[in-house]
Amino acid sequence: MIQIESQAPKVRFPVLNLGFRPFFALAALWAVISVGLWMGFFVFGWPFPAQGLSAVSWHAHEMVFGYALAVIAGFLLTAVRNWTNIQTPWGLPLLGLALLWLLARVGILWWGVLPPWLGMGAEALFILLLTVAVAWPVIRVRQWGQLPIVLKLLLFLPASVAWHAGLLGWLEDGVRIGLYSGFYLVLALIFNMGRRVIPFFIERGVDDPDAALKNCTLVDRSNLLLFLAMAIIDVFIGWPQVVGILAAVLAVLNGLRLWGWHHPDIWRKRLLWVLYLGYAWLVVGFVLLALGRFGLILPLLAVHAFAYGGIGMMTLGMMARVSLGHTGRNVFEPPAMLTPVFALLMLGGLVRVFMPMLAPQHYTLWIALSQILWMLAFAGFAWRYLPMLWQARVDGRWG
């Protein structure tokens, strides 16, 4: 469990003490609001306010550069302080970062109505300043092993620029390149952090003092290299059959990794099984990606296995655990309401990914149902956790 106990100057509003507080709150609220808007645009035919930007592209962009990047920001700003013992932005600088993120959401939703440079500039500046905020403590203490995480974060900048350049007609196929680059960067960070924290959390969370879960070095290195190759080929080259083969191999590698992390006690610990099932969704995503690249299923089913199931469950589980630990609460006694929250999200993933295959004639119905389940899950999380994120730590410490 990440634990921050050192003292720092207090601010008037505890929500600005540490990065996880505003960004987890924003991520949870945006998960509900953006998908609610997407449901209105897609299911009910609401007029889309942007000009020169499709609602589909907006939704995909906001899940990657809006929701997911907010969770990543909150997690890294908090974790880096723990790793380095150097304060990351708090108070007004942290508020400024959050406002930049918000300004990007507004500018992109009203793209073409507001000046295009507003959303593009706010998002680019947010990513750049976030990267500096994460990199500076790492460089100061010379934790060079953390630089790959910093590099992945920085790469969101050209991905965002490519997406906007595609909208403006400056870069051919820029929208797809930028979107899928960002999508694969989110997955890369989840694989990186999941490899660190999931076995760590399981060892300390199960009722077994002898639990010892080890990562296989060969699997780790192979997964890293093959995923990098697959992402580059898929985004920049094509070669669908090659991507399909690499995805099949990655499904086996990550399945082996997941098998090695299993302990029977995780099914009695809601903050463990949510991460385990979230990672399982990533394995399913690789299987579906392989099938999709060989033309056997719709490719978007793999995307939603990764995004709705994998990224959704992993990020929600991490926000639930990190928020408890960093507000001075007991991570081994999480709120009981998390069980239905996680179950709703799991059910939504199953509906979104598998029901269009089983009953494609009701496609819009399955999309609507999965949107409702997603919003209910994140609304439940927000209802229980926003007070924790806004108020001071219950143990009186700073953070």
N, C-alpha and C positions, 0 to 999 in steps of 0.2 A: 504494500500500500504506500502510495506517495504521501509523505507527511511533511508539512512545512510548519516549523515551530519558532523560527527566529523572529525577533521583533523588528518592526519597521514603523515609520510614522503613520498614524491613523488618519483617515479621511472622514469627512462628514457622512458619506454614504458608503457603507461596507461593500456594496455591489462593485465599487471601483478599487477594492483592495488588491485583487488578483485576477488574472486574465480569464480563468474559468467562469467567474461569476457573470460578467455581462455577456460573454460570447455563448455560453451554454444557454442562458436565458433567451438571447436573440435567436439562436439556432432552433430551440424548441418552439418559440412563437412563430418563426418563419416557416417551420415545417408544417404548422397548421394553416397559417395564412396563405402561403404560396400554393399549397395543394388545394385549399379551398377555392382560390382564384382559378387554378387550373381546372378544377371540376366545373366551375361556372363556364369557363371558356369552351371546354371540350364536350361536356355533357349537356349543358343548358344553352349553349350558343351565345353567351354574353359577348358583347363587342370587345375586342381586344384593343387596349388603349395605345399600344405602340404602333408606329408606322415604319414599314420596311423590315419588320421582324415578326416571324410567325410565332404563334402561341406555343407550338411544339418546341421550337428552338429556345424560347424563353424559359419554359418549364425545365428542359434539360439543363440549361445553363444555371438556373437558380438552384437546382439540386446539387450541382457540383461546386460552383463558385459562390453560391449563397449559403445554403445549409451546411454542406460538408466542410467547406473552408472555415466557417464559423466554429464548428466543433474542433477542427484541427487547431485553429488559433487559440481557443480556450485551453485545450489540452497542452499544447507546446509552451505557451506562455507560463503555464503553471509548472509543467514538468521540468523545463529548463532551469527555473529558479531552484528547484530541488536538486537537480544534477550538479549545478555549479555553485550554489549558495550565493548567487548574485541576483539582486532584485531586477525583475523584469518590469515593464511599464505598469504604473498604478496611478490612481488619481486622474488628473486632467489629461496626461498623455494616453492613458488607457481609454478614457472617454473619447478622446480624439480619434483613436483607432476604431472604436465602435461606431462613431458618427460617420467616418469614411465608409465603413461597411454598409451602413444604412443609406448613405447618399448614393452608393452604387446601386442598391436595390431600387431606389426611386428612379434614378436616371435610366436604368435599363427597362423597367416596366413601362416608362413613358418615352422609350426610344423614338426619336424622330419628332416627337412633340416638344420635348426638351432638347437642347443641343446634344448631339451624340457624344461630344467630348466630355460631357458631365459624368455619365455612367462609366465611360471608358477610363477617364482620368482618375475618378475616385477609386475604381477597382484596382487600377494599376498602382496607384499610390498606396492603397491599403496593403496590397501584397508586398510591395517594396519595403514599407516601414515595418510590417510584421516580420519579414525576413531579417531585417537589421536587428529588430528587438530580440529575435531568437538567436541570431548569429553572434551578437556582441558578447554575451556572457560565455558562450562556448569558446570563442576565440580568446577571450581574456584569460580563461583558466586552461587553455590549450587542450581541450577535450576533442582532439582531432577525430576521434571515432564517431562523434556526433555530426560531423560535417556532411555525410550523405543525407541526413534528414534535412539539414539546412539547404542543400542543393535541390532536393525535391521540392521544398517550399518555394525556392526562388524560381523554379521552372514553371510554377503557376503563372508567372508574369508573362513570358512569351506565349503561353497557351491562351491567356486572356486577351492579349494583344492580337493574336491570330484570329480569335473569334470575332472581335470587334472589326478587325481589318476585313474579314470576310463579309460582314454586314455592309461595310462601306464600299465594297467592291475593289478594295486595294489588293486582296490576296485571293486568288482562285481557290475554291474549296476551303477557305479559311475557317468558316463556321464549323465544318466537320472536324478539321484538324485541331482547332482550338478546343472544341468540346471533348473529343475523345482523348486528347493529350491530358486535359484536366482530369477526366474520368480515370485514366490509368494512373495518374499521379496520386489520386485519392486512394486507389487500391494499393499502390506501392507503399504508401505511408501506413496503411492499415496492416499490410503484411509485415512491414518492418516493426511496428509497435506491437502488433499481436503476437509476434514471435517472442517478444520480450515479456509482455505482461501476462498473457493468458496462462502459461505454465507457472509463472510466479504467483499469480492470484490463486490458482488451483491448489498449489502446494500449501499455501497459508490459509486457504479457506475450507478445506475438507477436514473432517474429523479423523485424521490419520497422521500422527506425528512422523511416520516413516515415509510419507509420500515424497517421492523424488522424481520429477519429470525432467527429462533431458532432451535438448534439441540435437538432432543429428546434423553434424557439420556438412556432410555431403548433401543432405536434403536442403539445408539452408542455402548453400552456395549454388546448387543446381537450380533451385527455385528462383533465386535472384537473377541469375544469368538468363534463364529461359524466359522468365517473365519480361525482362528488359527486351530481349530479342522479339518476343511475341508482340509487345506493345509497339515497338518501332516499326515492325513489318506491317502490322495492322493499320497503323495511322498513316505512315508515309509511303509504303510500297504497295501493299495489297496482298497478293499471293494468298488467297483465302484457304487453300488446302494446307499450306505450310502453317498458317495460323491455327487451323484446326488440329493439326498434328501436335503442335506445341501446347495447345490448350488441353489436349487429351493427356499428354505427359504431365502437365502441371496439375491436372485433376488427381492423378495418381500420387504425385509427390506431396501435395497438400492433404490428400486423404491419409497418407502414411503419417504425416506430421500430426494430424488431428487424432489419429488412432493412438499415437504415442502420448498425447495429452489427456487421454481419457482416464477418469477415475470414477468408480460407481457413485461416490458421494456427491458428485457435482449436481445430480438430479434432485438433490434436496436443498440446493443453494441457488436461489433465483439469480443472484449476481454472477454466478458461474455458468449456469446452463444457458443464459442468454448470450454470453460471449461464445460459448461452445457451439450453439446452434447458429449464431451469426457467422462463425468461421465455416461451419458446414455448408451454409448457403454459398460461400465463395467457391467451395469445391463443386457444388451443383452448377454454379455459374460457368466454371471451366468445362464441365461436361456438356452443358447446353451450347456454349460457344463453339465447341468442337462440332457438335451436330449442326449448328447453324451455318458454320463456314463450309460444310459439305452439302448444304442445301436441304437438310432433312427437316428443319424447323425454322420458324421465323427468327431472325437474328435478335430482334428486340426482346425476346423472352430471356435470352442470356443476359442482356443488359440489365433487365429488371431483377433477375436472380442476384446479380452482383449488387445492384443499387438498392432495391427495396429490401431484399432479404439480408444480404451481407452487410452493406454499408449501414443500412437502417438499424439493424439489430446490434451490430458492433458499436456504433456510435451512441445509441441510446443506452446500451449497457454500460459503456465507459462513462458517459455523463452521469448516470445514476450512481456509480461507485465513487468516482472522483469527487462528486459534489458532497457525498456523505463524509468522506475522509477529510476533505478540506474545509468543512464547516464544523469539525470537531465531533461528528457523530460516529456511531459504531457501524462500520461497514459489514460486520457480521450479523447485524440485526436491521436489515433494510426494511423500508415500509412494505407492509403486506400487499398494498395495492399495486406494487410493481408486477406481481404475478399476472393479474388480468391485463395490465398494460403491455407486458411483453407478449402475452398470448395473443392479444389483438393484432400486434404487429406481425407475429408469426403467421397467423391466419391470413392477414392481408397479403403477405408475400406468396402464400400458397395460392390464393385466389388470383393474384395478378399474373403469376408465372404459369400455372398449370391449367386453370380453367379455360383460358383462350385456346389451349390445345384440345381440351376435352369437349368443349361446346363453343366453337368459334362463332356460331350464329348469334350468340348473346354477348359479343365482344364489348359493346358499350356498357352493358350491365356489369360485367366483371371489372371493368375499369372504374366505374362509379363505386362499386362495393369496396374495391381495394383502396380507393381514395378515402372513403368514409372510415374504414378501419385504421388507416394511417393517421387520419386527423384525430380520431378517438384516442389512439395510443399516445400521441404526443400531447394532446390536450390533457390527458390524465397525468402525464409526467409533469407538464407545466403547472397544473393545479397543485400538485404536491410539492414540487421542487422550487418554484419561483420564490416562495417565502424564505426558503433556506438560502437561496442565492442573494437575496436582497438584505437579509439580516446578518448581524455580526455572528461570529463563531460562538457556539454554545459553551465552549470551554474557556472563553475569554482571551484566547490567543489571537494574534493578528493573522489575517489570511483570507 
